[in-house]
Amino acid sequence: MAYSHIAVDIKGSVGVIRLDRPKALNALCAELFMELDEALNGFEADDAIGAVVLTGSNKAFAAGADIKEMQTKTYMDVYKKNFLTGCEERVDTSRKPIIAAVAGYALGGGCELAMMCDFILAADNAQFGQPEIKLGTIPGMGGTQRLTRFVGKSKAMEMCLTGRMMGAEEAERSGLVSRIVPLDDLVDEAINVASSIAELSQPIVMMCKESVKKSYETTLAEGIMFERRVFHSTFSTEDQKEGMSAFAEKRTPDFKNC
């Protein structure tokens, strides 16, 4: 499929999606969301793809939602259409891991989109922020919720109330990003990490991702019970038998994704 606002590529067993609206600093518009949804659906259905990398340009991952598209909307426009809901659901419900490779600005919806992914690799020039307050509104794609879970109430409250941007080093210290990568190496490193995940058993990776996400949605006791039951269920898979046999025999496992 031909896309206008994103570029899609496949690197081995890794699907790569690059936000591609350079004149708008990859601002998130409705058509971009639809294209992103389509690309993610394709990768989700492709058994040859084990992980996905989502990135932008060196200057901007995404500098926010498209203000020109939103400024004339009324309350009924956004309420009746449940504005911004579709993209969040597609990224959040993806069973395959999605790595955000963030360089430059990740502001507003761009920051929220990065946080929807399973983890963030940040270039040394990355800048994160929720500046919606300066536009007379608030984050609408989970910014007040996910940012608080990542960096804590005080820092999230400051960023949402002032619009202050957070650099890569502060983002790593605060737990927003997994680690910092030199700008020139960012996408290649993200693909390498995604490739290493894609080499593993796909169903076990999905179970692991599901278990980690559960920690944000339940109590510790319930989460541990969920994890234990999923752990038990891995013993019904051929890949668990293969993985442990390979370890005992000191060889590389040959996972069959079953």
VENSUL-V577720 format. One record per residue. N is the residue number from 0. RES is the residue in one letter. PHI is phi as a letter, one per 20 degrees, with the letter a starting at -180 (none if undefined). PSI is psi in degrees with one decimal (NA if undefined). D_FIRST is the distance of its C-alpha to the first C-alpha in Angstrom with 1 decimal. Layout:
n=[N | N]
res=[RES | RES]
phi=[PHI | PHI]
psi=[PSI | PSI]
d_first=[D_FIRST | D_FIRST]
This chain:
n=[0 | 1 | 2 | 3 | 4 | 5 | 6 | 7 | 8 | 9 | 10 | 11 | 12 | 13 | 14 | 15 | 16 | 17 | 18 | 19 | 20 | 21 | 22 | 23 | 24 | 25 | 26 | 27 | 28 | 29 | 30 | 31 | 32 | 33 | 34 | 35 | 36 | 37 | 38 | 39 | 40 | 41 | 42 | 43 | 44 | 45 | 46 | 47 | 48 | 49 | 50 | 51 | 52 | 53 | 54 | 55 | 56 | 57 | 58 | 59 | 60 | 61 | 62 | 63 | 64 | 65 | 66 | 67 | 68 | 69 | 70 | 71 | 72 | 73 | 74 | 75 | 76 | 77 | 78 | 79 | 80 | 81 | 82 | 83 | 84 | 85 | 86 | 87 | 88 | 89 | 90 | 91 | 92 | 93 | 94 | 95 | 96 | 97 | 98 | 99 | 100 | 101 | 102 | 103 | 104 | 105 | 106 | 107 | 108 | 109 | 110 | 111 | 112 | 113 | 114 | 115 | 116 | 117 | 118 | 119 | 120 | 121 | 122 | 123 | 124 | 125 | 126 | 127 | 128 | 129 | 130 | 131 | 132 | 133 | 134 | 135 | 136 | 137 | 138 | 139 | 140 | 141 | 142 | 143 | 144 | 145 | 146 | 147 | 148 | 149 | 150 | 151 | 152 | 153 | 154 | 155 | 156 | 157 | 158 | 159 | 160 | 161 | 162 | 163 | 164 | 165 | 166 | 167 | 168 | 169 | 170 | 171 | 172 | 173 | 174 | 175 | 176 | 177 | 178 | 179 | 180 | 181 | 182 | 183 | 184 | 185 | 186 | 187 | 188 | 189 | 190 | 191 | 192 | 193 | 194 | 195 | 196 | 197 | 198 | 199 | 200 | 201 | 202 | 203 | 204 | 205 | 206 | 207 | 208 | 209 | 210 | 211 | 212 | 213 | 214 | 215 | 216 | 217 | 218 | 219 | 220 | 221 | 222 | 223 | 224 | 225 | 226 | 227 | 228 | 229 | 230 | 231 | 232 | 233 | 234 | 235 | 236 | 237 | 238 | 239 | 240 | 241 | 242 | 243 | 244 | 245 | 246 | 247 | 248 | 249 | 250 | 251 | 252 | 253 | 254 | 255 | 256 | 257]
res=[M | A | Y | S | H | I | A | V | D | I | K | G | S | V | G | V | I | R | L | D | R | P | K | A | L | N | A | L | C | A | E | L | F | M | E | L | D | E | A | L | N | G | F | E | A | D | D | A | I | G | A | V | V | L | T | G | S | N | K | A | F | A | A | G | A | D | I | K | E | M | Q | T | K | T | Y | M | D | V | Y | K | K | N | F | L | T | G | C | E | E | R | V | D | T | S | R | K | P | I | I | A | A | V | A | G | Y | A | L | G | G | G | C | E | L | A | M | M | C | D | F | I | L | A | A | D | N | A | Q | F | G | Q | P | E | I | K | L | G | T | I | P | G | M | G | G | T | Q | R | L | T | R | F | V | G | K | S | K | A | M | E | M | C | L | T | G | R | M | M | G | A | E | E | A | E | R | S | G | L | V | S | R | I | V | P | L | D | D | L | V | D | E | A | I | N | V | A | S | S | I | A | E | L | S | Q | P | I | V | M | M | C | K | E | S | V | K | K | S | Y | E | T | T | L | A | E | G | I | M | F | E | R | R | V | F | H | S | T | F | S | T | E | D | Q | K | E | G | M | S | A | F | A | E | K | R | T | P | D | F | K | N | C]
phi=[none | e | d | d | c | c | c | c | b | c | d | m | d | d | e | d | c | d | f | c | c | f | f | d | l | l | g | e | d | f | f | f | g | f | f | f | g | f | f | f | f | f | f | f | e | e | f | f | e | d | a | c | d | d | b | c | d | f | e | b | f | a | e | p | f | f | f | f | f | e | f | e | f | e | g | f | g | e | f | f | e | l | g | n | f | g | f | f | f | f | f | f | e | g | e | e | f | c | d | e | d | d | c | m | f | c | d | l | g | f | f | f | f | f | f | f | f | f | b | d | d | d | f | f | d | f | c | d | a | c | e | g | g | f | d | n | b | c | g | c | c | n | f | f | e | f | f | f | f | f | d | n | f | f | f | f | f | f | f | f | e | d | m | f | e | d | f | f | f | f | f | f | f | e | n | f | d | f | a | d | c | g | g | f | d | g | f | f | f | f | f | f | f | f | f | f | f | f | f | e | f | g | f | f | f | f | f | f | g | f | f | f | f | f | f | e | d | b | f | f | f | f | f | f | f | f | g | f | f | f | g | g | f | f | f | e | e | f | f | f | f | f | f | f | f | f | f | f | e | l | c | f | f | d | f | d | l | b]
psi=[140.0 | 133.7 | 150.6 | -27.5 | -3.3 | 161.8 | 133.7 | 136.3 | 163.1 | 125.5 | 93.3 | -116.7 | 18.5 | 128.4 | 132.0 | 126.0 | 124.9 | 121.4 | 132.7 | 67.5 | 70.5 | -35.3 | -21.0 | 17.1 | 39.6 | 32.8 | 142.2 | 108.9 | 171.5 | -41.3 | -37.7 | -43.8 | -42.6 | -40.6 | -40.0 | -42.4 | -44.1 | -44.3 | -42.3 | -38.0 | -40.9 | -44.8 | -36.4 | -34.9 | -10.9 | 110.6 | -17.9 | -13.4 | 124.4 | -17.5 | 162.8 | 141.6 | 128.7 | 123.9 | 178.6 | -133.2 | 177.2 | -25.5 | -32.2 | 127.5 | -60.6 | 124.9 | 15.1 | -177.7 | 160.8 | 102.7 | -38.4 | -33.4 | -30.6 | -25.3 | -26.9 | -2.5 | 146.2 | 171.7 | -43.8 | -33.7 | -49.0 | -32.8 | -48.4 | -32.8 | 1.3 | 52.6 | 132.6 | 1.4 | -40.4 | -48.1 | -42.7 | -42.3 | -39.7 | -46.1 | -44.7 | -30.2 | 0.5 | 129.5 | -23.7 | 144.0 | 138.6 | 121.5 | 126.1 | 122.8 | 101.5 | 120.8 | 150.0 | -144.5 | 130.1 | 87.2 | 147.5 | -122.9 | -27.4 | -42.2 | -42.4 | -40.8 | -42.7 | -40.8 | -23.5 | -26.9 | 169.4 | -33.6 | 164.4 | 126.7 | 126.2 | 135.5 | 160.7 | -10.8 | 9.9 | 144.3 | 124.2 | 145.0 | 160.0 | 83.3 | 15.3 | -30.8 | -30.2 | -11.8 | 6.3 | 24.2 | -170.0 | 167.9 | 143.0 | 4.0 | 34.3 | 6.9 | -43.3 | -22.5 | -53.3 | -41.0 | -40.9 | -40.5 | -33.1 | -46.1 | -3.5 | 162.1 | -47.6 | -50.2 | -41.0 | -40.8 | -43.0 | -46.9 | -40.7 | -31.3 | -23.1 | -21.8 | 10.9 | 140.5 | 151.1 | 125.5 | 174.2 | -42.4 | -43.2 | -37.8 | -37.7 | -44.4 | -34.4 | -8.3 | 6.9 | -38.7 | 153.9 | -49.1 | 168.3 | 137.4 | 140.1 | 141.3 | -46.6 | -19.8 | -3.0 | -57.6 | -41.1 | -41.7 | -40.3 | -41.2 | -39.1 | -43.7 | -45.3 | -37.7 | -39.8 | -33.7 | -41.0 | -20.9 | -15.1 | 178.1 | 119.8 | -46.6 | -34.3 | -39.3 | -43.6 | -42.9 | -40.6 | -45.5 | -44.7 | -38.6 | -42.2 | -43.3 | -31.2 | -26.7 | -21.7 | -7.4 | 1.5 | 177.4 | 165.2 | -46.1 | -44.4 | -37.9 | -41.2 | -40.1 | -41.7 | -49.0 | -44.8 | -40.2 | -38.0 | -40.7 | -46.8 | -41.3 | -25.3 | -23.2 | -4.0 | -2.7 | 150.6 | -32.1 | -32.8 | -42.8 | -42.7 | -43.5 | -44.6 | -35.0 | -42.7 | -39.7 | -45.9 | -32.3 | 2.8 | 49.8 | 169.5 | 130.7 | 149.5 | 85.8 | 141.1 | 3.8 | 43.1 | NA]
d_first=[0.0 | 3.8 | 6.4 | 10.0 | 12.2 | 11.0 | 10.3 | 9.3 | 11.3 | 13.4 | 17.1 | 18.9 | 18.9 | 17.6 | 14.3 | 14.4 | 13.0 | 14.6 | 15.3 | 15.1 | 17.4 | 20.2 | 22.4 | 22.6 | 23.0 | 19.8 | 21.4 | 19.6 | 18.7 | 17.5 | 14.0 | 13.7 | 15.0 | 12.5 | 9.5 | 11.8 | 12.6 | 9.2 | 8.9 | 12.5 | 12.4 | 10.1 | 12.7 | 15.5 | 14.9 | 14.7 | 18.3 | 17.9 | 17.0 | 20.3 | 19.8 | 17.5 | 18.4 | 17.6 | 18.9 | 19.3 | 21.3 | 24.9 | 26.2 | 24.4 | 22.4 | 22.4 | 25.5 | 25.3 | 23.9 | 23.5 | 27.2 | 26.8 | 24.5 | 27.0 | 30.4 | 31.0 | 30.0 | 32.9 | 33.9 | 33.0 | 29.5 | 28.7 | 30.8 | 29.8 | 26.0 | 26.7 | 25.0 | 23.2 | 23.4 | 19.9 | 18.6 | 21.9 | 21.8 | 18.4 | 19.4 | 23.0 | 22.5 | 20.1 | 22.3 | 21.0 | 22.4 | 20.7 | 22.4 | 22.4 | 23.2 | 24.9 | 26.2 | 27.9 | 27.8 | 26.7 | 28.4 | 28.4 | 25.0 | 24.0 | 27.0 | 26.3 | 22.6 | 24.1 | 26.8 | 24.5 | 23.3 | 25.7 | 27.3 | 27.1 | 27.7 | 29.0 | 29.6 | 33.1 | 32.1 | 30.4 | 31.7 | 31.3 | 32.6 | 32.6 | 34.0 | 33.3 | 37.1 | 37.5 | 35.4 | 37.5 | 35.3 | 34.5 | 31.5 | 29.4 | 26.8 | 29.5 | 31.0 | 34.6 | 34.2 | 32.2 | 33.8 | 37.2 | 36.5 | 35.5 | 38.1 | 40.8 | 42.2 | 44.1 | 41.4 | 38.7 | 41.2 | 42.0 | 38.4 | 37.5 | 40.8 | 40.9 | 37.3 | 38.4 | 35.9 | 36.2 | 35.7 | 34.4 | 37.8 | 38.8 | 35.5 | 36.2 | 39.9 | 38.9 | 36.5 | 33.4 | 31.8 | 32.3 | 33.2 | 33.0 | 31.4 | 32.1 | 29.4 | 28.7 | 28.3 | 26.3 | 22.7 | 24.2 | 26.6 | 24.0 | 22.0 | 25.4 | 26.4 | 23.1 | 23.6 | 27.2 | 26.2 | 23.6 | 26.5 | 28.4 | 28.5 | 25.5 | 27.6 | 30.3 | 28.0 | 26.7 | 30.4 | 31.4 | 28.8 | 29.9 | 33.5 | 33.2 | 31.4 | 34.2 | 36.7 | 35.5 | 35.9 | 39.3 | 42.8 | 43.6 | 45.5 | 42.8 | 40.1 | 42.3 | 42.8 | 39.1 | 38.6 | 41.4 | 40.2 | 36.7 | 38.6 | 40.7 | 37.7 | 36.3 | 39.4 | 38.0 | 35.2 | 35.4 | 33.8 | 36.8 | 39.2 | 37.4 | 37.2 | 40.8 | 42.0 | 40.2 | 41.9 | 45.2 | 44.8 | 43.6 | 40.4 | 36.6 | 35.2 | 32.8 | 30.8 | 29.3 | 27.5 | 30.0]
